[in-house]
Structure formats: structure tokens, C-alpha cells
């Protein structure tokens, strides 16, 4: 297992693998984004309660999903670094952090824009919003901490620790709407067998999530390629 992971995450193998994958990632991103944009802004009807204001979900939901997904990916990379001493894992973590922080900030901004017409205010110390804000601080804390150490290896170790400790915030974000009295609406996509959204609204939303997921992978591979290329020279 260790030898297989070390092979798959070797800088040389990753560099070659990522160059082959990137054209496909671009293709999937553009197709998914185009369909999601047209379907969400033009083809889907206004919501019977929120009107056209609901259309912000085609950005807010993907941003929120990616903010959690990227942190979970970073936690996986941290585990690979701790258990199997995979050096590329630290590079992948460092490449993911600014992307995750950006998606988290965008999730908070779009959530605030949606909250104004729905709640009458841009911000309230709702459990979901507060825990998402804490996630942004975790990303920024990781970035600051890894850059604070003069020795890169020390920064990597400190970064792994803060990511693993912060993982406790992820289930809090997800389940906060059920554990506490919150204004944020409950799950819609997690109930795929009986989603709380019409299909002509659901499919463009899923397409936008896929588009931004591959956008993350594109940025991750490009940023990691740059670091690996420096090491291979």
C-alpha cells in the first residue's frame, strides 16, 4: 500500500498524469458551466416563493460545497503526509488552501446577498453562517502558519496539525441546520432520492457543482505542476 501510494504521488508521475488529465478537465468544466449557466439563468422558472432571487443558488451552493470539499481533500492530504510520509501531499495541501479560502469567502458573500431579500439583513450570527466563517479562518490560519516557519518542513507539519484539528468544523457546518435553531434552509441535494427542488432547477445546479469541482482540480493541478516542475529541474 505504501509503495503504491508513493508511486502514485511521486512528483514525476503526478506531473505526467496531470498533463494528460488537464485537457479533459477543461472540457468537462466548460460543458458543465455552459449548461448550468443557461439552465439556471434562462431555462429554469422563477421560484414560487423567492422569485428570481433564488438563482443565486447556482453560485452559492457550488461555492459552499467546494469550501467543504477542498478542506476534506486537504485533510486527506494531511493524513497521507502523516501516515505514509507522502511529500507531494504537502504541496497539494498548500496549493489547495488559497482556492478553498476563495470559495469559502465567495460562499459567505453570495449567502449574504441571498440573505438580504430573504431575511432582511446581510448577516446574522446563524449557526451555519458562523461555522462557515470559522472555516474561512481555518484556511487563513493554515496559510499564515505554513508561511511563518523559516524551515519549510516545520511549516508543513504545523499545517497538517491545524487541518486535522479543524476537521471537526466540517460536520458542524453540515449538521448545524438540524442541531440548532437556524434561519438557513435545510438540505436539498443530500436527498437525491426525493430532492426538495424541481428537476429543471436541480440538473443545472448539479452541473454547476460539477463545473466548479473541475475548476478546482484545474487550479490544483496547475499550481502543483508549477511546484513539481521546480523540483524536477
Secondary structure as GFF3:
##gff-version 3
##sequence-region A 1 233
A	DSSP	alpha_helix	2	8	.	.	.	ID=ss1
A	DSSP	alpha_helix	11	38	.	.	.	ID=ss2
A	DSSP	pi_helix	39	43	.	.	.	ID=ss3
A	DSSP	three_ten_helix	52	56	.	.	.	ID=ss4
A	DSSP	alpha_helix	57	84	.	.	.	ID=ss5
A	DSSP	alpha_helix	87	119	.	.	.	ID=ss6
A	DSSP	alpha_helix	127	148	.	.	.	ID=ss7
A	DSSP	alpha_helix	152	166	.	.	.	ID=ss8
A	DSSP	alpha_helix	168	179	.	.	.	ID=ss9
A	DSSP	three_ten_helix	192	194	.	.	.	ID=ss10
A	DSSP	alpha_helix	199	232	.	.	.	ID=ss11
###
